[in-house]
Amino acid sequence: MNINKTLESTLKYYHDGYLSESEFLCREILGNDPHNLDALLMLGVISQQYRNYDLAISYTEKALRIDPSHAIAHYNLGVSFQESGQAQKAVSCYQRAIKFDPNFALAYFNLGAVQQERNDLDNAMEYYRKALHLDPALVSAYYNMGSVFQEKGRFEEAIIYYRKALQLNPEFGDAWNSMGVILQGQGMLDESIMHYQKALEIDPNFADAYYNIGKALQQKGCLNEAVVNYQKALQLNPDSAEVHNNIGFCFHEKGQNDEALSHFQKAIDLNPEFAEAYYNLALNYHDKKMIKKAIEYYEKAIECKNDFVRAHWNMSCALLLSGDFERGWKEYEWRWKLKEHRGYRTTHTRWDGSDIAGQTILLHAEQGFGDTIQFIRYAPLVAQRGARVIVQCPKELLPLIRKVKGIEQVLSKEGQMPKFDLQCPLLSLPLLFGTTLENIPCEIPYISADLSLFRNWRALLRSDSSMLKVGLVWSGRTKGKREHRRSCPLSFFSAFTQFDNIMFYSLQKGDGSEEAKMPPKGMRLIDCQEDLHDFSDTAALIANLDLIVSVDTAVAHLAGSLGKPVWTMLPFIPDWRWLLNRDDSPWYPTMRLFRQPSPGDWQSVIGHMEKALIEYVNR
């Protein structure tokens, strides 16, 4: 047997991918020469390919007993240890390989990879630099350097190394994909998609690239296209919990809650500690108005990730919606950890409910107009504790808030801040006062209209004295992600045209107000927009009306706080303050609630109101 020629054949078979043929020849060589170093090393490498690492280690160690200073053998042994999860042994092998061959670039590279796996990024970078110094054409070292910079958040440097890797190997799909991830993180969604598509041209079975395209399209709001790419990723990797979670989120956003639920559940089956999947499942149940079930899954998400801010925040809304104020108010404090929460920030001590007599406290509005109107009711209670009360609120509310009992000073967010001892956000007061459904402060009215403005409006409305005067608001803000759910077109109120003894007054401001110029044919509607400069004007007009009909907006709160009859139209999933399955509100005794029976069904709400209005007119 010509061993040298046989060894050449084993190498050729190996490089051509014929592992079994190469293995067979190696065993033949060892049958003739049991101590053949090259055959032992080749069998070790072939065993690595089969992922039989114990056998690979055995062959390589036999080779090292023949030649203990063989650098490649130490390197190969390190690879087997690294791939079998024995990192420290791998490090020792690579270091011995470098001892016997100080110019062994791949050994430095693999040392870097081990350190990167250990999250020791600085040491990893040093090893990669040494590898590149010895072999400037080592493509994987450029790529791994890029990935280290990416992990460190140094994205511009990461892109430099990825581009270098692509210059050396334009068919390096992982580099295209990783660059896409950086671009996506910088909001360059179209550019990121182009990079992912390039990765897919190189490898049409690149599941991560399909997943990443799906995420970019989801960010763009292209949910149908995102689903298509997620489905392709699932075809290639059906056991990806992340893909199931994301495709479920797309279905949830599209209103296909049953499809979403199955994917979220699959994600949890694949990864029982997947906090985001539990959270999304909770949102799904929340949107189906299965609030008890939603709370259960919010809790599971928090069990998996205790500092999961959005899970705490959304669970607070679910708890409050269900009437569990004791737990709800506590969880509601997590709102301060939301990035987008724009409440007043100060270093002043926050009031904790302790004795406040003789001190000055700043109560600050932290959310919308409606929230401020609803919770300013607590200001008199704070004053009753012996404190001097200052309120900071939006300038549009200043005239109204100034008239609330117990408040000594009111200023806008743009105003100069006076001296004060303590501060408290308005929506934290229910927690401090131990508010339950039974003890909601309900001294109505707690807001009053300006007397001179009231008289002006009374004079203007005198000509309509024989008619029922009804204020109308049909649209909330439409720019928020889900704000459109609180709006419907004015045209939906066409059924109200039958009432020839009702004069309607449009209290609509901002979004949707232009519809007042073209009301349903036959509706007597007076557009008051130009005369409503702030909430003080609106309050004075409301005080002169008989009834207010409004979607869930600040106007509904204002009418309720004034003690005027108000009918509030609620979406299928209402805001937490309106609770569930009741047509009254413990916050506003003069308010009646009209709820959607199914998502988006305003027609049923208006039909119900039409019947109620007939009774109201004929009472």
N, C-alpha and C positions, 0 to 999 in steps of 0.2 A: 504494500500500500504506500503510495506517495503522499505522505502526510501534508507536505506544503501545498500540493495541488488540491488536495481535499479541503484544506483550510480556505483556499481561494474560492472553492465552490460553495463552502458554507457561507462565506461573506456575501457572495453574489446572491445566493438564495435568500439570505436575510434581507439584503437591501431591496430585493424585488418583492418582498412580502411573503415569501414562502417559508414560514417559520418552521413548520413541521419537517420539511425536507432538510432545512439547515440543522435542526435539532438531531435528526437521524444521523447525519454525517458526523456531527460532533461526537455522538455516542460511539460511532464506529472508530473514530480517532482514539477516544479514550479506551476502547477495547484493546487497541494495539499499544497505546501509550497512556497509562492511567494518570500520569503526571504532566500531561500536556497543558501548559499554562493557557495558551490561546483558546483551546477547546473548552476549558473550564470557564474562562471569562465569557466566551460566547454563549455557553449554556446559561450562565448567570443573567446575561442580557436578555436572552430569549425568555427566561422564566419571569423577568420583569414585565415583558410584553404580555405574558399570560396573567399577570398580577399574582403570580405565585411567589410572594416575596420571601417566604421562609426558604423555599428551594433556591431562589436567587442568592440569598445570603449564604446558604450552605456552599454553593459552587464557588462563589467569590472568595469566601474565607479559605477554601481549599487552595485556590490560586495564590492567595497571600501567604499561605504556609510554604509555598514553593518559592515566592519572591516577595518578602515582606516590604520591600521598598518600591513596589510597583505602584506608581501614582494613579494610573487609570483604574487599577483594581480598588484602591482606597476610594476613589471617586464613585465607582460603580456601586460599591458597598454602601456609600453614603446615600446614593439615590434610592436604593432598596429600603434603607432605614427611613428616609424622609417620606417616601410614598406609603410606607406602612405605619406612619404616625409616630415614629421613634426619633423625634427631632434632635434630641441631645446627642444620641449616638451618631446621627447623620453629621452633625457639626464636627464631632471628633474625627470622623472619616475624611471630611473635606479639608480639615486643617492638616491631617497627615498627608493628603494628596498634595497640598501646597508646600508642605515641608520637603517632599521629594521632588516637586516640580514647582518652583516659585512663579513660573509664568503660566500657570494653569488657569486660564481665564474662566472656564466653565465652573471650576471649583469655587472661585470667588463669587460667580453669579449665583450658584446654588446656596452659598452661605447667605447671600443677600436675600434670597427667597425665603430661607428659614426664618431670618430675622423679621422679614415683612409679615410672615404668617404669625409671628409672635407679637406683632404690632410695635416692634422696635424699629421705627421707620428711619431714624437717623443712622443707626448702624447698617441697616439695609442699604441706604444710599451710599455709604462709604464702600461697601463691598461691590455694589454695582459700578461705582466709579473706577475701582481697581480693575474690574473685569473689562470695562470699556477702554481703559488705558492700555491693557494688554491686547485687546482685540476690538478695535474701533468699528468693526463690521458686525458685532454681536447684536443682532436685531432685538432679541428678547430682552437684552439688558436695557436698551433704549425704552422699550415698551414698559418694562417693570419700573424704571425710573419715573416714567410718566405717571404710572399708577400710584407710586408713592407720593409724588407731588399732588396728585388728585386727592388722595386720602388726607393730605395735610391742608387741603383747601387752597393750594397755590396753583390755580388753574392755568394761568398763562404759561408757567414753566412746564406744566404737564403737557400742554399742547405742543410746545417746542419739541419735547422728547417723542411724543407720538408722531409728529410730522417727520422727525429724523428716522424713526422706525419705518414709516411708510415710504420715505425716499429710498431706503435700502430694500424694502419689500412692499411694493404697492398692493400686493395681494394679502396683506396682513389684516384680516377681517376684524380681529379683536381691537386693533388700533382704531379703525374706522368707527367701530361701535363705541369705544371709550371716549373718543372725541365727541361723538354725538351726545353722550351723557353730559359732558361738560357744557356743550352749547345749549342743551335743553335746560340745564340748571341756570343758565344765564338768560333764559327767556327767548333764545333764538330758535324757536320751534321748527320753522321751515328748514333752517340750515341743519338742525339736528336730524330731521327726517331724511334729508339727503345723505347724510353720513351713514345712517342705519341702512338705507337702501343700498348704498355701496357695499356695506358688509354683506348684505343678502345676495348681491350679484356674485360675490366671491364664494359664499356658502349659502345656498338656498335653504339649508336646514338649520340655520342659525336662530334657534328659538329665542334667545335673549334679544336679538335685533327686532324680531316681530313684537316682542313684549314692549320694548322701548318705543317703537313706532306707535304702538297702542297708547302708551302713556302720553306721548307728545300730542297725539290726536285728541286724546281725552282732555288735555289741558287747553287745546284750541276749541273745545266744545263740539268737536266732530265725533259724536258718540257712536254713530252707526259704523263709521270707518274704523274707529278704535276697536269696536267689538269684532270686526272682521279680522284685524291683526291679532287680537288676543286669542281668537279661535284658532288661528294658524299656529300661534305659540303653543296652545294646548294640544294640538294634533301632534306636535313634536315632543312636548313634555307635559303629558296629561296629569302629572303629579305635582305641578307647581302650585303651591298654595297662594303665592303672590298673584299669579295670573287669574286664578279663580276669584280672588278678592277684588281685583281691579275690574274684571268683566262684570262681576256682580254689581259693583258701584255704578258702572255705565247703565246697566239695566235699571238700577234704582233711580238714577237721574232721569231716565226715559219714562219712569212711571210703571215699569214692568216689574212690580214687586215680587211676584211669584218666581220669575226667572232669576231675579237677584237673590232671593232667599236660598235657592238651591245651590248657587255658586258660593255664597258666603258659608253655607253649611259644609260644602265640600272642602273649602279652605280650612275650616276648623277641624274637619276629620283628618286632613293631611297634617295639620299643625295645631294640636290642642292648646298651645300657648300663644296663638296668634291674636294679640290684643286688638289690632285694627279690624280683623274680621268679625270679632265679637261686637266691636263698636258699630261697624256697618250693619251688622245683623240687627242691632238695637235700633239704629236709625230706620231700618226697613220696617220693623214692627211699629215704631213710633208713627211712621207715615200711614200705616194701616190702622191707626188708632187702637192698637193693642198695647196699651201703655204699661200694663203690669209685666207683659213679656219683654217690652223694651227695657224696663228698669232692670229686669233679671240679667239681660245681656250687657247693659252698661256696667253692672256690678262685676260680671265676669271679665270684661275688658280691663277694669280697674284692678281686679285680682292679678291679672297677668302683668299689668304695668301701672303701678300705684300712682305715678305722677302723670297719668294720661289726662291732660288738661281738658281736652274736648269731651272726653267721656264723662268726667265730673260735671262739666258745664251742662251738657245735654241731659245728663241724668237729673240735674237740679230742675231743669225745665219740666221733665217728665214727672218728677215728684210733686212739684207745685201744681202742675196740671191735674194730677190725680187727687190733690187736696192734702197731701202729706207735707204740710208746711214746716213741721219740726225738722225733718231731715232736709227738706228742699231749701230752706233759707241758708242752712250751713253749707250745702254743696254750691249754692249760688255764689258764694264768695270766690270760687275758682275763676270767676269771670275776669279777675284782675290779672290772671296769668295768660289770658288770650292776647295774642299779638295785636289784634285789631281793636281791642277795647280802648276807647279814647277817654277814659275817665280822668278827672283832675289828679295830677301827680304832685305830691308835696312831701316834704320831710317832716311836716308838723305831726305831732302825735295824733293818732286816730282814737276817737272816743270808743271806749269799750263797754259803755253802759253804766259805768260807776258814777258816783256823786259828781254832779257838774255845777252845783249851785255857785253863783258868783263868777263863773267863767264865761268867756266868749267862745262860741263854737261856730265854725263855718260849715254849713250844709251845702254840698255842691251837686248840681245836676250832672249826671254822668252819661245819660243816654238820650233818648229822643224827647220831643215835646210832650207826647202822651205820657211817658214814664214820669216826667217831671210834674205834670199836672196831677197824676194819680198819687204820687208819693209825697207831695208837698203837704199832704194832710198830716204828716207826722211832725211838722215844724211846731205847731202849737203844743204838742205833747212834750217836745224837747224844752220849749219855753217854760212849761209847767214845772220842769225840774229845777227851775231857778237860774237858767242860763240866758245869756244875751245871745240871740240867734241872728246870724248873718247868712244870707243865701246868695250863692253864685249860680246864675242860670243863663240860658241864651237870651240875647237882647230882645227877641220877639216876645218873650214872656214877662219881661220886667214889670210892665204896668199891672199885670194880673197878680203876680207873686207879691208885689208890694202891698197888696190889700189883704193878704192872708194874716189872720190873727196870730200874734206872738212873734212876728218877724220884725226886727228893728231896722235892718238895713238889707238892701238888695243891690247887687252889682252884676254886670255882665262879665263874661269870660275875658273881655278885652279891657275891663276896668282895672283901676289901680287897687291892689289888694290891701285891705286894712289890717290892723293887728288883730290876732285872735290866738286863743290858747289851744284849742282842739279843732279837729275837723272830722267830718263823717260824710260819706257818699249817701245820697238819698235812699238808694235801694238796699243799703245795709241796715237801715232803721227798722224794718220789720223783724230782722233777726234780733236786734238789741232789745226791742220791745216784746219779744216772744209772741209774735202775731200768729194766731191760729184762725181757722174759719169762724170760730165763735166770737173772737174779740177784735176783728178788723175795725180800726177807727172809722166810724161812719157818721160823723156829725156833718150832715149835708144841709145847706151848702157850706163849703169851706172856701169857695172862691165866689166873688161877687163882681157884677158888672159895674163899670164906671157910670155914675148917675147921669152926668151930662151927656155921655154917648148914648146911654139908654134912652134918654128923652129925645135926642135927635132921631134915633131910629124909630121911636114910637110915632113921631110926627110924620116921618116918611112913609110909614106903613098904615097910616090912618085910613087911607083910601081903600085898603083891603080888609077893613074891620069886620065886614060881614062874612068873610071867608076864613076857613081854617088855614093857618099859616104853617107850612111844613118846610123846615130846612133840609137840604139834600146834599150828601157827599157820597160819591160813587167810586172814588179811586184813592188809594194810598200811593206811596212812592212806588215807582215801577222799576227803579234802577237796581235794586238789590237782587241777590240771587233768587230769593223766593218771595220778594215783596209783591210780585204780580199776582200772587194768590189772594191778596187783599183788595183786588180791584175788579171792577166789571164795567162794561160800557154803559153810558147813560141810556143808550137805545134799549137796554134790557128793561127799563122802567116804563115801557110803552103802555103796560096795563094800567098805569096810574092816570092815563089820559081820560079815563072814564069819569073821574071825579071833577065835576064842573063847579063844585063848591070848595075846592082846595087851590090855594096859590102856593106854588113851590118856589123856594129861594135857594139858589145855588150858593153853597158855602165852600165850594171846591176851589182850592188854590193849587198852583203848580201843575204837576202831572194830571192830565185829563181835563183841565179847566176849559180848554178850547172847545170841548164838546157842548158846553153850555150855550154856545152860539147857535147850535143846531139841535135843539131838543127833539124828542119824539113828537111827531105831528099831533097837535091838539093839546100838548102839555102846557099849562100855564107856568112858565119858569122864568124867574127874574134872576139875571146874572149879577151877583153882588161883588164879584172879584175885585173890581177897581176901587171899591169903597172899603175893602178889608185890608187895612195896612198892617195890622198886627193882631195878636190874639185878644187884645182889649176891645178892638172893634168887633171881632167875631163874637166875643162874649156878650157885648151889648145887643147885637142883633139876635143872638140865640135867646136872650132874656125876653125879647119881644115876640118870639115864635111860640106856637102851641106844641109842636112836636119836632124832633130831629130824627131823621133817618140817615144813618151813616154806616159805611163799612168801618172796619177796625182802624180808626185813625185818631189823631189828637182831638179832633172835633167831638168824637164820641165821649172821650174823657172829659172834655171841657163841659159838654152838656150835662154829663153825670155829676160833675163837681158843682155845677150851678143848681142842681136839683131839678132840672127840666126833664120832661119825659123824652127818652131817647131810645130808639130802636137800633140795635147794633147788629150788622150783618157779619157773620163769621165764616171763615173757610172751614173745610172739613176737618183739618187739623188746626185748631185755634191756638193763639198764643196762650202761654201757661196761665195768665191771669184770669182767663174766662172759664177755667175749669172744664168739666165734662158733663154732658147729659143733663143740663139744666137751662131754663129759659130766663133765669134771673141772675143778677150778679151781687154777691155780698159786698162788693166794693162800692156799688152805686144802686141804691134802693129804687131809683126812678128809671132804671135801665131794663129793657127787655131784649133778650138775645134771640136771634134767628140764625140757625146753624145750617150749613150745607149738609144734606144727607149723604152725599158722595163727593169726591174731589171735583171741583170746578163747577158744581151744579148751582149756579146762581139763580137759574130760572125757578127752581123749586122754592128757594128762599123768597124770591120776589112774589111768587104765587101765594105763599103763606102770608107774606106781609100784606098783599092785596086784600085777602080775606079779613085780616086783622084791622086794616084801614077802614074797610066797610063798617065793621063793628064800632070802630073808634068814632067815625063820622056820625053814626046813627045812635050813639049812646044817649 
